[in-house]
C-alpha cells in the first residue's frame, strides 16, 4: 500500500489518497495536472509507503470517498466518521464533513480520481479472444442463415 498527500493552498485542508503503489503514482500525476491551482507546494510528487499501524497515517474512519471497487480511498485529516465502526443497524448516516474544508479541492480530487482510476485495466489483453474469432463467428452465422432460412 502507498499513499499520497494533497494539501489545500487556501485552507490547510489535507487529503490522503491510498491504494497500490502504481495506482497512487498514476493518480498523483493526474491530480497534479488537474488540481494544481488548488494544491499547496507540500503536496505529494511521488508515493510514500503506507503504515496502517502508524497513528499519524490515515485511518478508516477518515475515509470520505472510495473508488474502483474500494481499492482506492480518499481520506481527510480531522474527519471522524463515527458510523464507520458502528455495530448498530440503525446507524446508516455518515458524519457530516467538518466545516471550513476546501470543498473546491475536494470536488477536483473527487472528479479527477473518479475519472483516472478506472475499474478495469485496459492494458491487459490476456482474457480477450483473438480478433479473428469474431469474424469467423460472423461468417459461420451467415452460413447458417443462408442454409437454414
C-alpha positions in Angstrom: 0.0 0.0 0.0 1.1 3.5 -0.8 -0.3 7.0 -0.1 -0.1 10.5 -1.4 -0.9 13.7 0.5 -2.7 16.6 -1.1 -2.9 19.8 0.9 -5.0 22.9 0.0 -3.2 26.1 -0.8 -6.0 28.1 0.8 -7.4 26.4 3.9 -4.7 23.9 5.0 -7.2 21.0 4.4 -5.2 17.8 3.9 -6.4 14.8 2.0 -4.7 11.4 1.6 -5.0 9.0 -1.3 -4.4 5.3 -0.6 -4.0 2.4 -3.0 -1.3 0.3 -4.5 1.9 2.0 -5.5 1.3 2.0 -9.2 -2.2 3.5 -8.9 -1.1 6.2 -6.5 1.8 7.2 -8.7 -0.5 7.5 -11.7 -3.1 9.4 -9.7 -0.5 11.8 -8.4 0.2 12.8 -11.9 -3.4 13.3 -12.8 -4.2 15.2 -9.7 -1.2 17.5 -10.1 -2.3 18.2 -13.7 -5.9 18.8 -13.0 -5.9 20.4 -9.5 -2.6 22.2 -9.3 -4.2 25.6 -8.8 -5.7 24.4 -5.5 -2.7 22.4 -4.2 0.0 23.5 -1.7 3.6 23.0 -2.8 3.9 20.4 0.0 1.5 18.0 -1.8 3.0 14.7 -2.9 5.1 14.3 -6.0 5.6 10.6 -5.5 4.0 7.8 -3.5 5.0 7.1 0.1 4.7 3.8 1.9 1.6 3.4 4.0 1.7 2.0 7.5 -1.7 1.3 8.9 -0.4 0.9 12.5 1.2 4.4 12.5 -1.3 6.7 14.2 -0.2 9.6 12.0 -1.2 7.8 8.8 -4.9 7.9 7.6 -7.4 5.7 9.5 -10.6 4.0 8.2 -12.9 6.5 10.0 -11.3 9.3 8.0 -12.4 8.0 4.6 -14.6 10.4 2.6 -14.7 8.5 -0.7 -14.0 5.1 -2.2 -13.2 4.5 -5.8 -12.6 1.5 -8.1 -14.4 -1.1 -6.1 -12.9 0.3 -2.9 -9.3 -0.4 -4.0 -8.7 3.4 -3.9 -9.7 5.6 -0.9 -9.5 9.3 -0.2 -9.3 10.4 3.4 -9.5 13.7 5.1 -7.4 14.8 8.1 -9.6 15.8 11.1 -12.6 13.8 9.8 -14.1 11.2 12.1 -17.0 9.3 10.6 -18.5 7.7 13.7 -20.7 5.4 11.5 -17.6 3.5 10.3 -17.3 1.2 13.3 -20.9 1.3 14.5 -22.4 -2.2 15.1 -25.9 -0.7 15.3 -28.2 -1.5 12.3 -29.9 1.9 12.9 -26.7 3.9 12.2 -26.7 4.4 8.5 -25.9 8.1 8.1 -22.3 9.2 7.7 -21.0 12.0 9.9 -21.0 15.4 8.1 -17.7 16.7 6.8 -16.1 19.4 9.0 -16.8 23.0 8.1 -14.1 25.1 6.7 -12.6 22.5 4.4 -11.5 23.3 0.9 -14.6 21.9 -1.0 -13.2 23.1 -4.3 -10.1 20.9 -3.9 -12.3 18.0 -2.7 -14.5 18.3 -5.8 -11.4 18.4 -8.0 -9.9 15.4 -6.3 -13.2 13.5 -6.4 -13.7 14.2 -10.2 -10.1 13.5 -11.1 -9.7 10.3 -9.2 -13.1 9.1 -10.4 -12.0 9.6 -14.0 -8.4 8.5 -13.7 -8.9 5.3 -11.6 -10.9 3.0 -14.0 -12.4 -0.2 -12.6 -11.0 -2.4 -15.4 -7.3 -2.5 -16.5 -7.5 -1.6 -20.2 -3.9 -2.6 -20.8 -4.5 -6.3 -20.0 -5.4 -8.4 -23.0 -4.8 -11.9 -21.8 -8.5 -12.6 -21.4 -9.6 -11.3 -24.8 -10.1 -13.6 -27.7 -8.1 -13.2 -30.9 -9.6 -10.7 -33.3 -10.3 -13.3 -36.0 -12.7 -15.3 -33.7 -15.4 -12.6 -34.1 -15.1 -12.6 -37.9 -15.1 -16.4 -38.1 -18.3 -16.5 -35.9 -19.9 -13.9 -38.1 -19.2 -15.9 -41.2 -20.5 -19.1 -39.5 -23.8 -17.4 -38.5 -24.2 -16.1 -42.1 -23.7 -19.5 -43.4 -26.3 -21.0 -41.0 -28.8 -18.3 -42.0 -28.3 -18.9 -45.7 -28.6 -22.7 -45.5 -31.4 -23.0 -43.0 -33.5 -20.0 -44.0 
